[in-house]
């Protein structure tokens, strides 16, 4: 099962993605966490990307999922859609959406992180707590435009993990039904 974890900055995407992979590996399943390319890019370059560099980040994020070995569980710590959203928000550039929305169809389940966790500064790619609500609105609108279903995950720590596992378990046991938007 391929799971996309999306959301505004500082909403617990990475923590949940790593936690899910560890959970399934502890149970003996094969699991792969695909980390966020933007974070690696910013750490390597020592800055945030410029508009003309967004496509390379989108493409690399997608390729890591598309080229991943077969696993019981693949957890993508963001997808090209988040880069497309930030390209619109920061650079008024909507050119990445078509590719990003098409790529989003590769996932069996999309989890959108709620805005209920406190914002925490974490690296160069953080824009501040004021961008979380606009990013969340753009994300939900893009998913709706692409006719992509999703589930919102809320709670902190173990609550968030339990909520995600509950949604994933329901989706995994009923593959003919896609999760409803929340």
DAFEN-V67328 format. One record per helix or strand of 3 or more residues. SS is the DSSP state (~ for helix, > for strand). FROM is the first residue (numbers start at 1). TO is the last residue. If there is no record, write none. Layout:
# DAFEN-V67328
SS|FROM|TO ; SS|FROM|TO
This chain:
# DAFEN-V67328
>|2|6 ; ~|13|26 ; >|31|34 ; ~|37|45 ; ~|51|66 ; >|73|77 ; ~|80|91 ; ~|97|104 ; >|109|113 ; ~|129|145 ; >|151|153 ; ~|158|173
